[in-house]
């Protein structure tokens, strides 16, 4: 998953237990959040590429 912006409801953030504190510097936290979201059976919405350029 590539990400530059992520927005979610507070209750969903709490449900997935927020971002892990195991990451330092750059990289990995977005993939971890993606797995947390999927594991809780939440859905992701992505804008079409033509809009997100």
Helices and strands as residue ranges (DSSP letters): H 10-15, H 29-39
